[in-house]
Amino acid sequence: MKPRFGGTRAAPSQPGNAQPASRNESISNRDENHRHFPRPPNTSSAARRLHCDIVVGTRPEAIKLGPVIIALRAKPSDFAVRLITSGQHREICYSALAAFGLIADEDLAVEVGSLLAHSAADVLRIFAAHLLHNRPDILLVQGDTTTAMAAALAAFYGQVPVAHVEAGLRSNDLANPFPEEANRTIIDAISTILLPPTPLAQRNLLRAGFQSERCPIVGNTVVDALQLLCAAHPPTLAGTGIEEMDLRARRLILVTTHRRESWGFDLETICTAIRTIANNRPDVVVVLPVHPNPNVKAIVTDRLGGHPRIKLVPPLGYLQFLSLMRRAFLILTDSGGIQEEAPSLGVPLLVLRKITERPEAAQAGLARVIGTNTAAILDHAFELLDKQDVYRRMATAGNPYGDGRASERIVEILRNWKAGRALLAKERSFQPRIEGLEENALESKCVTRPTGQPHGSDQDN
């Protein structure tokens, strides 16, 4: 299967120096939705660079913001970029940044605890202190993580404008994904610039009352990231935990499952389905990088350990994981980012969630949102393993997520914002060209179907 694409800083402002706007002036500066927040920096010279802080805490943030950082730093006369890590997922975040040749300029050294509230409070407190002495012109955050939400909230409290990369995704269910649905909604509400990746994400923002001028469609930066990394790195298996001989005359099924809402019974049903697939298809090898969280690791190891064709491997670096995605025949996942990466690589995808905030791939025919029921997983997986025409249709559909130019558009938007111009001309926005991707037909709920005949014995092969 071939992929779809072969200076000195300004002195910080001191507390008490700025004159607060009157209540009437503050209200008049907002749009009719009361969502317009700080204006572009008031520069005395057009040559002054825009100082951008970019905060990342997890691997998906590093992957999706890596191309943006590279694109901004390619314009040193226009932008001064400071890359800050929170420590939410320190090692794997650093590893992902390294894939782009990036090193953090600063680490907030947040101690991540088991309670979401504690982690969020620590990021909020530490980043707020950082802003007192290192005030940027704008903060860029990505997605829906605890780091992104808490850093954006600290910036909002400090009246630093926020630009939200990947704004507007919605499942409309605060419990799925949890807590990401709430995080993303909060960030959108306090952002000055919203950067939805797709037309659907923009429509979600318009329905929430945001003006279209504030939320131009840019495409998903993960497509930019994949183009950069696939061009620079061949899909070798070194460091993946499997060897070339493991794949001789066998098809690779890559599985990831770790979501909080799947812990317990749902994870057990997923594992039952995976073992049944391996038992009944001797031409299949399953690779599952095991998440270190004890709620995941204990069940996965107990239910899937010891099978000769199920490879339980430790968490992988992003380049190694990307190699497995590129070599995979089929991917099963409950991850959000992989729902965008697999379609961009031309690999059919089964989404192990009951609902998704990324329904575009399913509508385009690249993915199916199937839930966590064992019978449903088996039904869809065996169909793709056994029916070449069904598989081919999924593997060759167009990509609804991006064209590799999202970072370029974000640079243009920030430059225009600094100059006080319209953010992005409509003809410059990303518009997917996919037959059948109907504007009002995007469904986010799972598409389970009745199962057929039993799928054979349950003996390990």
N, C-alpha and C positions, 0 to 999 in steps of 0.2 A: 504494500500500500504506500503510495507516494504522498507526502504532505501536500497541502494546498499551495505551498510556496517553497519551491525548491529551497582686590583692592582694599582700601580701608573702608570699614563700615561707618555709616552715619552714627553720630553720637546718640545714645538712647535718650529718649525723652525722660525727664525727671518728674516724679509725682509732684503735683501742685503747680507746674509751669503752664500747663494747658488750661485755657479758659473753657469751661463747660458750656455747651450750647444751652440756650433756654429751652423750656419744655415745648413752646410753640415752634421754635426753630427745629428742634429735634423731630417733631411730628411732621413738619412740612418737608423735611428731607427724606422721608420715607415714601415708598409708593403706596398705592391704595390698599395693598395687603399688609402694610406695616412690616414688610420684610426687607426693605432696602436698608443695608447697614453700611459701614464706613465707605466713604468715597475714595477714589484713587489718591495716592500720595500727592500732596501739593508741592510740586517740584519747582525750583527756581530756574532749573536748566533742563532742557530736553535731553541732555546727555547723561543725566543722573541715572544710575542703574536702579532697577527694581530689586529690592532685597527680599528674597524668598526663603522662608524656612519650609522645609519638607520633612514631615515626621513619619516614621515607619516603625511598626512594632512587631509585625509578623511576616512570614514569607510571602503570602499573596500581596501584601502592600509593597514589599521590596521588588517583587517581580513586575508589578503593574506600574510602579513609579520609577523604576530603573530607566526605562526609555525616556521618560519625561525629564529626569535629572540630566541625562546625557544631552537631550535636545536643548534644554535651557543653558547648560554650560557651554554648548557650542556657540552661544551668543554672548560672550563675556562683556561686550560693550553695553549690552542691554540688561543683563541679569547677574546678580550675585546670589549664589545658591548655597545654603547651608543645610546639610543633611544630618538629621538628628534621629537617633534610635531611642526607643523607650525602654527596651529590655523586656518587653512582653514575651517574646520568643527569641531570646538573644542570639543563640548560636545558629539556628537555622535561618534567622533573618540575616545575619552577617554572611552566611554562606551564599544566600541568594543574591545579596548585593555584590559579592565577589564575582559572581558569574558575569556581571556587567562591568567589572573592573572598578567597582565603587567601594569606598571606605567611609564610614560615618565620620563626620566632623565633630560630633559630640554624642555622648551616651548619657541619658538621664538617669541610668542605673536604678530604675524602678524595681523594687522587690515584688515579684508577682506572687500573690497568695492564692489560696484555693477559692476564696470568695470573690465574686465579680465586683461587689461593691468596694472591697478593699483595693483591688487593682485599679479600678476607675478613680477612686479617691486619691491614690498615690500619684497617678499620672496627672490628674488635675492639679494637685498641690505643687508638684515638682515643676511641671511645665509653666504654671502661673508664675512661680518664682523666677524661672528662666526668662520669661517675657519682661520682667521688671528691668532686667539689665541687658537684654539682647532683643530689642523690639524690631521685628521685621516690618516690611511694608505689607506683606501678605503671607498667610500660612496655607500650604497645600496639604490636604489629607486625602486619603483614598479609602473608599469602601465603607465598612460597617464594623470595624473592630473596636475593642475597648480603648485602645490607643487613639484611634482616629476620633472617636466621640469625645473622650476626655480632653484631648489636646485642642480640639475645635471649641469646646466649651470654655476652656481657659482663655483661648484667643478672643472669644466673644465677650467674656467678662472684661478683658483688657482692651476691648475695642480695636482689636486687630482683625482686618478682613480675612475671611476664610474662603478658599476655593475648594470645592468638593469634587474630586475626580470619582466618577462612577456614581453620580447622584441619580435619584429617581427610581431605583429598583424597589419593587414592592411585591410582597406576597399577600398583603392585607390581613395577615394573621400574626399577631405579636408573639405567639408561641412557636411559630415556625417561619424562619429560623430564629431561635432564641439564643442570645439577646440581640442578634444582628438586625432584625427588623426594626426594633426600637432605636438602636444606635443610629442606623442610617436615616431614619425619619428625623431624629434630633439634629443630626449634622445638617441635613437639608434645610431645616427650619432656621438655622443660625448662620447660614452661608451667604456670602455676598455674590459669589459666582458659583453656579451649579453646572456641572459638566456631565450631562447624561450620555451614556454610551450608545443608546439606540433610540429610534423614534418612540417605541413603547415607553421607555424610561422618561422621555420628555413629556409624553402625554400624561403620565402619572403626576408629574410636577404641575402641568397645566391644570389638571383636575383639582390639585391641591391649592390652586390660586396663584401660582408663580407666573410671572410674565415671560413670554417666550424669549424676549430679548436677553433675559438673565440666564437662560438655560439652553444654549446652543448644543446641537448634537455633534459629538466629536468622534464617536467610535470608541471601542474598548482598547485601552493601551496594552492589554495582554496580547493582542495580535501583533502590535509593534514588537513586544518582547520576544514572541516566538519567532518572528522573522529575523531579528538580530541574532538570537541564540542558535537557531537551526542553521543559519548561514555560516556560523563560526565553529560549530561543533557537530561532528558526525554522531549518529545514534549507536555508539558502542555500548557494550554491556559491562565494561570495566566499572567496578565499584557498585554494581546494582544488586549483588547477591545471587545472581544466576549466571550461567555460562551459555555459550553458544550451543553446546551439545544438549542443553536442556530444551532447546527449541527445535531440534532436528525433527522434521516431520510433525511438529506440534504447533498449535496456535496459542498465543499468549493472551490470557484474560487478566487484565490489571484491575485490582479492587482496592478501593480506599473507603474506610468507614470509621467515623470518629465523632459524629455530631452528638451534642449533648442530648437532643431530643430522641436519639436512637438508643441511648444507653438502656440496658436491661433486656426486656422481652424482644423488642424490635431487632436489636443486635443479634440475639440468639436466632431469630428466624432468618436473618441474612446469612449467618454462618451455616445454618442448616442447608440453605439453598446452594451456597458455594461448594460445600462438601458433596452434595448430590450431583452437581454439575461435574466435578472432578471424577466422581465415581463412575459416571455414565458416559464420559467422553475421554477415552484413553489418548486421543490426539490433542488434548488440552493441558496446558500448564497454567496454574493460577499463581500470580504473585501478589502478595498483600503486605505492603509496608505497615508494620504494627505501630499504632499510635501509643506513646508511652503512658498515657493516662491509665491508671489502674482499672477504671471502669470499663475501658476498652480492652486493654491487654489481657486481663484475666479471662474474659469470655472468649476472645479470639484464639488465645493459646490453647484453652481447654477444648474448644469445639473443632479447631482446624489443625492443631499441632499433630505431627507424626504422619500426615498423609504424604505419600511419595511424590505427588505432583501438585502439592500446595506449598509454595515457598513463602514462609513467614520471614520477612526481612526487617531489619531495624529501619527507623526513619532515614530517608535518603536525602542527599544533597539535591538541589533542584536540577542540575544538569543530568545527574543520574536518573532522576525521576522522569525528566523530559525524554531521555533515551527510551525508557520503558513505554511511555505514552506513544512515542513514534513507532515502536516495534509492536505495539499491541494490536490484536485482531478486534478486541472488544474491551470496553472499559465499563465497570460498574462502580458508582461512586455516590456518596452523599455530600461531597464537597461542592462549594459554590463555584470556585474558580475553575475547577476541572470541567464544569458544564460549559465553559467558554473555550477552554484549551483543546479539549478533544474534538469538537466540531471544527476548530481552526486547523487541526492536523489531519482531518479526514477520517477519524476513527469513530465508528458508531458508539453510542453512549446510552446506558441505562441508568437513570437517576433514582437512587434508593431513598427517595423522600416522598412524602405525601403531597407536598406543595412546593413550588419553587418561585423565587423572585426573578428567575431567568427563563421565561417560557419560550423565548424566540427560537431556540434550537429545536424544541419539540414541534413548534409550528412549521418550521422549515423542513422537518423530516429528518433532522440529524440526530435527534435524541428522543427518548421516551421517559416520561416521569411515571414510574411504576410502583412506588411505595416500597414497603418492607415485607409484604406477605410472601412466604416461601413459594407458594404455588404460582403467584404472579411473576416472581423473579425467574422461576424455571420456565414458564411459558414463553416469556420474551427472549430469554437467553437461548433456549433450544431453537426457537424459530430463526434467530440470526445465525446460529451455528449450522443449521441444516438447510436453509433456503437462500441460495446464492442471489436470487433476484431481489429478495427483500433486503439482504445485506448490501447489495450494490447500490440500491436506491438511497440508503442511509449514508453510505460512504462517499457518495458523489454529489450530494446536495450542496447548494451554495452557503457561504458563511454569513450569518446575519449580524455578526458582532463587530466587524471592523474591516478596514482596508490597509492597515499598517501606517496610517497617517494621523492617528489620534494625537500623538505627541506634538507633531507639527502644528496641528490646530490649537492645542493648548498654549503653545508658545505664542501664536498669533493672537489668541484671545487675551493673554496677559499683557502683551505689548499694546493692544488696542485699549484695554482697561486703563493702563498707565497713562495713555494719551487722552483719555476721556472720549474715545470713539465707541461706536457700536462694537459689540464683542466679536461677532463673526457674521459675515454676509451669508445669507441663506444658501446661496449656491456653493458655498465652501463647506457646508455641514455634511456629515456622513449620512448617506442614504443607501441602505442595502438594496441590491438588485436581485431579488429572489422571487421567482414565480410562485404564487400561492401564499405568500406571506401577507395575509389580509390584515388590514389595519385594525379591525375590530374583532378579530377572531382568535386572539392570543389567549390561550387557557393556561393556567398555572397549576391546576390540580392533576393528580395522578390519573393515568389512562389504563387502568387494569382491565383485563378481559377474562372471560371464563377460560379455565385451563382445559387442555385436551386430555389425551390418554395418559396413564401413568408413564413416568419417564424411566422405568427400569428399576433394577435392583439398587440396593444401598450398600453394596460391598465395596471396600476400598480396593482400588486397582493399582 
